Amino acid sequence: MMNKGANLSDDHHVMRHVPWSRLIKDEADNVVGFYSQAFALRPNEESLSVNWLEYFGSDRKTNIRDSVLDFRRTFKVGKKSAFGIASVNKIKDTCSATAGLKVRVVYEPSKKNPAHSSIRHLPREDLTLLDALAADAFSELVKNSDV
């Protein structure tokens, strides 16, 4: 298994929890995307918290399920919330192309969440970058209620 602090492979994927209030909905309340604020750092955060999907093995459907279950064990996950999935390479490319940034996606397990990882070196208030992460990098959406 990977050592704590190691970079995740570019061909791997991470998942981010997004609460209902940060999901874009259509007129019928169907979730259609993420608001950029879903990827903003909070004042006390140094990195963006995500889960490493391949930690759970090679079956994508099982990886998604197990990652969602880890999120649920770690903190309160609302019934209407969702999760965004992005490849590590897409995150790096988006940050480089949009803001000229070189970010790191690193493995940082915790006792409660062994798949926990972080996106490091993100700026606090670059709205253009946050929009790109929401629209381009985290292009796959999984509703909590579907897992």
C-alpha atoms as an extended CHARMM CRD file, in Angstrom:
* protein
*
       147  EXT
         1         1  MET       CA              0.0000000000        0.0000000000        0.0000000000  PROA      1               0.0000000000
         2         2  MET       CA              1.0400000000        3.5880000000       -0.5440000000  PROA      2               0.0000000000
         3         3  ASN       CA              2.8540000000        5.6070000000        2.1240000000  PROA      3               0.0000000000
         4         4  LYS       CA              1.1680000000        8.5890000000        3.7440000000  PROA      4               0.0000000000
         5         5  GLY       CA              2.0800000000       11.7790000000        1.8760000000  PROA      5               0.0000000000
         6         6  ALA       CA              2.7930000000       10.0160000000       -1.4120000000  PROA      6               0.0000000000
         7         7  ASN       CA              1.4780000000       11.4760000000       -4.6680000000  PROA      7               0.0000000000
         8         8  LEU       CA             -1.4660000000        9.6390000000       -6.2070000000  PROA      8               0.0000000000
         9         9  SER       CA             -0.9350000000        8.2460000000       -9.6930000000  PROA      9               0.0000000000
        10        10  ASP       CA             -2.1650000000       10.4710000000      -12.5440000000  PROA      10              0.0000000000
        11        11  ASP       CA             -4.4400000000        7.7050000000      -13.8340000000  PROA      11              0.0000000000
        12        12  HSD       CA             -6.2180000000        7.3540000000      -10.4760000000  PROA      12              0.0000000000
        13        13  HSD       CA             -9.3760000000        9.1560000000       -9.3160000000  PROA      13              0.0000000000
        14        14  VAL       CA            -10.5960000000       11.0980000000       -6.3060000000  PROA      14              0.0000000000
        15        15  MET       CA            -14.0720000000       11.8120000000       -4.9720000000  PROA      15              0.0000000000
        16        16  ARG       CA            -15.2900000000       14.9920000000       -3.2390000000  PROA      16              0.0000000000
        17        17  HSD       CA            -18.4490000000       15.2510000000       -1.1180000000  PROA      17              0.0000000000
        18        18  VAL       CA            -20.7210000000       18.1370000000       -2.1650000000  PROA      18              0.0000000000
        19        19  PRO       CA            -23.6490000000       19.2010000000        0.0520000000  PROA      19              0.0000000000
        20        20  TRP       CA            -27.0940000000       19.9620000000       -1.4160000000  PROA      20              0.0000000000
        21        21  SER       CA            -26.5790000000       23.7300000000       -1.1210000000  PROA      21              0.0000000000
        22        22  ARG       CA            -23.5510000000       23.5650000000       -3.4600000000  PROA      22              0.0000000000
        23        23  LEU       CA            -25.2310000000       21.5100000000       -6.1630000000  PROA      23              0.0000000000
        24        24  ILE       CA            -26.6650000000       23.1150000000       -9.2950000000  PROA      24              0.0000000000
        25        25  LYS       CA            -30.2750000000       22.0610000000       -9.8460000000  PROA      25              0.0000000000
        26        26  ASP       CA            -32.6440000000       22.5250000000      -12.7620000000  PROA      26              0.0000000000
        27        27  GLU       CA            -36.2160000000       23.8740000000      -12.4030000000  PROA      27              0.0000000000
        28        28  ALA       CA            -37.4120000000       20.3760000000      -11.3580000000  PROA      28              0.0000000000
        29        29  ASP       CA            -34.7210000000       20.1090000000       -8.6290000000  PROA      29              0.0000000000
        30        30  ASN       CA            -32.7070000000       17.5550000000      -10.6050000000  PROA      30              0.0000000000
        31        31  VAL       CA            -29.0000000000       17.8540000000       -9.8510000000  PROA      31              0.0000000000
        32        32  VAL       CA            -27.0940000000       18.9110000000      -12.9690000000  PROA      32              0.0000000000
        33        33  GLY       CA            -23.6980000000       19.9950000000      -11.6430000000  PROA      33              0.0000000000
        34        34  PHE       CA            -21.5920000000       21.6240000000       -8.9520000000  PROA      34              0.0000000000
        35        35  TYR       CA            -21.2590000000       25.2410000000       -7.8750000000  PROA      35              0.0000000000
        36        36  SER       CA            -17.6550000000       26.3940000000       -7.8250000000  PROA      36              0.0000000000
        37        37  GLN       CA            -17.8740000000       26.9530000000       -4.0520000000  PROA      37              0.0000000000
        38        38  ALA       CA            -17.9370000000       23.1550000000       -3.6230000000  PROA      38              0.0000000000
        39        39  PHE       CA            -14.1950000000       23.2160000000       -4.3210000000  PROA      39              0.0000000000
        40        40  ALA       CA            -13.2210000000       26.2790000000       -2.2890000000  PROA      40              0.0000000000
        41        41  LEU       CA            -10.9690000000       25.9650000000        0.7300000000  PROA      41              0.0000000000
        42        42  ARG       CA            -12.4920000000       26.8780000000        4.0780000000  PROA      42              0.0000000000
        43        43  PRO       CA            -10.5830000000       29.4830000000        6.1300000000  PROA      43              0.0000000000
        44        44  ASN       CA             -8.9840000000       26.8040000000        8.3560000000  PROA      44              0.0000000000
        45        45  GLU       CA             -8.0470000000       24.4290000000        5.4970000000  PROA      45              0.0000000000
        46        46  GLU       CA             -4.6800000000       24.1300000000        3.7760000000  PROA      46              0.0000000000
        47        47  SER       CA             -5.8400000000       21.5630000000        1.2380000000  PROA      47              0.0000000000
        48        48  LEU       CA             -9.0140000000       20.2320000000       -0.3720000000  PROA      48              0.0000000000
        49        49  SER       CA            -10.2500000000       16.9980000000        1.1730000000  PROA      49              0.0000000000
        50        50  VAL       CA            -11.0560000000       14.0960000000       -1.1690000000  PROA      50              0.0000000000
        51        51  ASN       CA            -11.1340000000       10.2900000000       -1.1400000000  PROA      51              0.0000000000
        52        52  TRP       CA             -8.8430000000        8.1620000000       -3.2990000000  PROA      52              0.0000000000
        53        53  LEU       CA            -11.0830000000        5.7330000000       -5.2100000000  PROA      53              0.0000000000
        54        54  GLU       CA             -8.4580000000        3.1560000000       -6.1990000000  PROA      54              0.0000000000
        55        55  TYR       CA             -7.6280000000        2.6320000000       -2.5270000000  PROA      55              0.0000000000
        56        56  PHE       CA            -10.5340000000        0.1750000000       -2.4870000000  PROA      56              0.0000000000
        57        57  GLY       CA             -9.3420000000       -1.9660000000       -5.4100000000  PROA      57              0.0000000000
        58        58  SER       CA             -9.9230000000       -2.1630000000       -9.1480000000  PROA      58              0.0000000000
        59        59  ASP       CA            -13.7200000000       -2.4490000000       -9.4900000000  PROA      59              0.0000000000
        60        60  ARG       CA            -15.0420000000        1.0720000000      -10.1400000000  PROA      60              0.0000000000
        61        61  LYS       CA            -18.6020000000        0.4830000000       -8.9190000000  PROA      61              0.0000000000
        62        62  THR       CA            -17.3460000000       -1.0760000000       -5.6650000000  PROA      62              0.0000000000
        63        63  ASN       CA            -14.7790000000        1.7160000000       -5.2410000000  PROA      63              0.0000000000
        64        64  ILE       CA            -17.4880000000        4.3750000000       -5.5110000000  PROA      64              0.0000000000
        65        65  ARG       CA            -19.7490000000        2.5520000000       -3.0470000000  PROA      65              0.0000000000
        66        66  ASP       CA            -16.9460000000        1.9930000000       -0.5200000000  PROA      66              0.0000000000
        67        67  SER       CA            -15.7680000000        5.6030000000       -0.7850000000  PROA      67              0.0000000000
        68        68  VAL       CA            -19.2930000000        6.9110000000       -0.1320000000  PROA      68              0.0000000000
        69        69  LEU       CA            -19.5790000000        4.5750000000        2.8770000000  PROA      69              0.0000000000
        70        70  ASP       CA            -16.2810000000        5.9800000000        4.2150000000  PROA      70              0.0000000000
        71        71  PHE       CA            -17.5770000000        9.5320000000        3.8230000000  PROA      71              0.0000000000
        72        72  ARG       CA            -20.7400000000        8.5540000000        5.7130000000  PROA      72              0.0000000000
        73        73  ARG       CA            -18.6620000000        7.0790000000        8.5600000000  PROA      73              0.0000000000
        74        74  THR       CA            -16.4510000000       10.1650000000        8.7350000000  PROA      74              0.0000000000
        75        75  PHE       CA            -19.1150000000       12.9030000000        8.9410000000  PROA      75              0.0000000000
        76        76  LYS       CA            -22.7940000000       13.6250000000        8.3800000000  PROA      76              0.0000000000
        77        77  VAL       CA            -23.6370000000       13.2150000000        4.7090000000  PROA      77              0.0000000000
        78        78  GLY       CA            -27.0440000000       14.6430000000        3.7700000000  PROA      78              0.0000000000
        79        79  LYS       CA            -29.4950000000       12.4700000000        1.8600000000  PROA      79              0.0000000000
        80        80  LYS       CA            -29.6510000000       14.9630000000       -1.0240000000  PROA      80              0.0000000000
        81        81  SER       CA            -25.9010000000       15.5490000000       -1.2630000000  PROA      81              0.0000000000
        82        82  ALA       CA            -23.7320000000       14.2320000000       -4.0740000000  PROA      82              0.0000000000
        83        83  PHE       CA            -20.1280000000       13.3960000000       -4.8900000000  PROA      83              0.0000000000
        84        84  GLY       CA            -17.8870000000       14.6440000000       -7.6570000000  PROA      84              0.0000000000
        85        85  ILE       CA            -15.2970000000       12.3740000000       -9.2480000000  PROA      85              0.0000000000
        86        86  ALA       CA            -12.1880000000       13.5130000000      -11.1130000000  PROA      86              0.0000000000
        87        87  SER       CA             -9.0230000000       11.9120000000      -12.3820000000  PROA      87              0.0000000000
        88        88  VAL       CA             -5.8170000000       13.1200000000      -10.7610000000  PROA      88              0.0000000000
        89        89  ASN       CA             -4.4330000000       14.0120000000      -14.1760000000  PROA      89              0.0000000000
        90        90  LYS       CA             -7.5120000000       16.1110000000      -15.0640000000  PROA      90              0.0000000000
        91        91  ILE       CA             -7.2090000000       18.0340000000      -11.7700000000  PROA      91              0.0000000000
        92        92  LYS       CA             -3.5390000000       18.7780000000      -12.4440000000  PROA      92              0.0000000000
        93        93  ASP       CA             -4.1920000000       19.7450000000      -16.0790000000  PROA      93              0.0000000000
        94        94  THR       CA             -7.1180000000       21.9980000000      -15.1220000000  PROA      94              0.0000000000
        95        95  CYS       CA             -5.0750000000       23.8010000000      -12.4540000000  PROA      95              0.0000000000
        96        96  SER       CA             -2.1140000000       24.2170000000      -14.7950000000  PROA      96              0.0000000000
        97        97  ALA       CA             -4.1200000000       25.4160000000      -17.8100000000  PROA      97              0.0000000000
        98        98  THR       CA             -6.4690000000       27.6960000000      -15.8600000000  PROA      98              0.0000000000
        99        99  ALA       CA             -4.1910000000       29.2210000000      -13.2340000000  PROA      99              0.0000000000
       100       100  GLY       CA             -0.6380000000       28.1540000000      -14.0660000000  PROA      100             0.0000000000
       101       101  LEU       CA             -0.5640000000       26.1300000000      -10.8530000000  PROA      101             0.0000000000
       102       102  LYS       CA              1.2390000000       22.9160000000      -10.0650000000  PROA      102             0.0000000000
       103       103  VAL       CA             -0.9250000000       21.0990000000       -7.5100000000  PROA      103             0.0000000000
       104       104  ARG       CA             -0.2610000000       17.8360000000       -5.7200000000  PROA      104             0.0000000000
       105       105  VAL       CA             -2.8460000000       15.1490000000       -4.9950000000  PROA      105             0.0000000000
       106       106  VAL       CA             -1.5320000000       13.2090000000       -2.0210000000  PROA      106             0.0000000000
       107       107  TYR       CA             -2.5810000000       10.2360000000        0.0920000000  PROA      107             0.0000000000
       108       108  GLU       CA             -3.3810000000       11.3190000000        3.6800000000  PROA      108             0.0000000000
       109       109  PRO       CA             -5.2660000000        8.5170000000        5.4470000000  PROA      109             0.0000000000
       110       110  SER       CA             -6.9270000000        9.0170000000        8.8060000000  PROA      110             0.0000000000
       111       111  LYS       CA             -8.1170000000        6.4800000000       11.3710000000  PROA      111             0.0000000000
       112       112  LYS       CA            -11.7480000000        7.0660000000       10.3930000000  PROA      112             0.0000000000
       113       113  ASN       CA            -11.1140000000        7.3240000000        6.6610000000  PROA      113             0.0000000000
       114       114  PRO       CA             -8.2570000000        5.2010000000        5.2660000000  PROA      114             0.0000000000
       115       115  ALA       CA             -8.8480000000        6.4930000000        1.6990000000  PROA      115             0.0000000000
       116       116  HSD       CA             -8.5810000000       10.1870000000        2.6430000000  PROA      116             0.0000000000
       117       117  SER       CA             -6.4210000000       12.2770000000        0.3440000000  PROA      117             0.0000000000
       118       118  SER       CA             -5.8420000000       15.9760000000       -0.3380000000  PROA      118             0.0000000000
       119       119  ILE       CA             -5.3800000000       18.3620000000       -3.2030000000  PROA      119             0.0000000000
       120       120  ARG       CA             -2.5300000000       20.6610000000       -2.1320000000  PROA      120             0.0000000000
       121       121  HSD       CA             -1.3910000000       24.1150000000       -3.3320000000  PROA      121             0.0000000000
       122       122  LEU       CA             -4.8410000000       25.3820000000       -4.3540000000  PROA      122             0.0000000000
       123       123  PRO       CA             -5.3620000000       29.1360000000       -3.9930000000  PROA      123             0.0000000000
       124       124  ARG       CA             -8.1310000000       30.3810000000       -1.6980000000  PROA      124             0.0000000000
       125       125  GLU       CA            -10.1540000000       32.6500000000       -3.9650000000  PROA      125             0.0000000000
       126       126  ASP       CA             -9.4630000000       32.0130000000       -7.6380000000  PROA      126             0.0000000000
       127       127  LEU       CA            -13.0390000000       31.9050000000       -8.9620000000  PROA      127             0.0000000000
       128       128  THR       CA            -11.9480000000       31.0600000000      -12.4970000000  PROA      128             0.0000000000
       129       129  LEU       CA            -10.0780000000       28.0070000000      -11.2230000000  PROA      129             0.0000000000
       130       130  LEU       CA            -12.9540000000       26.9470000000       -8.9460000000  PROA      130             0.0000000000
       131       131  ASP       CA            -15.3430000000       27.2060000000      -11.9130000000  PROA      131             0.0000000000
       132       132  ALA       CA            -13.0090000000       25.0390000000      -14.0070000000  PROA      132             0.0000000000
       133       133  LEU       CA            -12.6970000000       22.4180000000      -11.2870000000  PROA      133             0.0000000000
       134       134  ALA       CA            -16.4970000000       22.2910000000      -10.9260000000  PROA      134             0.0000000000
       135       135  ALA       CA            -17.2640000000       22.1930000000      -14.6570000000  PROA      135             0.0000000000
       136       136  ASP       CA            -14.3080000000       20.3630000000      -16.1730000000  PROA      136             0.0000000000
       137       137  ALA       CA            -12.2440000000       18.3650000000      -13.6760000000  PROA      137             0.0000000000
       138       138  PHE       CA            -15.0180000000       16.9600000000      -11.4710000000  PROA      138             0.0000000000
       139       139  SER       CA            -17.1490000000       15.9670000000      -14.4430000000  PROA      139             0.0000000000
       140       140  GLU       CA            -18.6930000000       12.8250000000      -12.9510000000  PROA      140             0.0000000000
       141       141  LEU       CA            -21.5360000000       13.2170000000      -10.4280000000  PROA      141             0.0000000000
       142       142  VAL       CA            -22.8730000000       10.4780000000       -8.1140000000  PROA      142             0.0000000000
       143       143  LYS       CA            -25.9120000000       11.2130000000       -5.9610000000  PROA      143             0.0000000000
       144       144  ASN       CA            -25.7100000000       10.0070000000       -2.3640000000  PROA      144             0.0000000000
       145       145  SER       CA            -29.2000000000        8.5420000000       -2.6880000000  PROA      145             0.0000000000
       146       146  ASP       CA            -28.0100000000        6.2910000000       -5.5400000000  PROA      146             0.0000000000
       147       147  VAL       CA            -25.4760000000        4.4860000000       -3.3560000000  PROA      147             0.0000000000
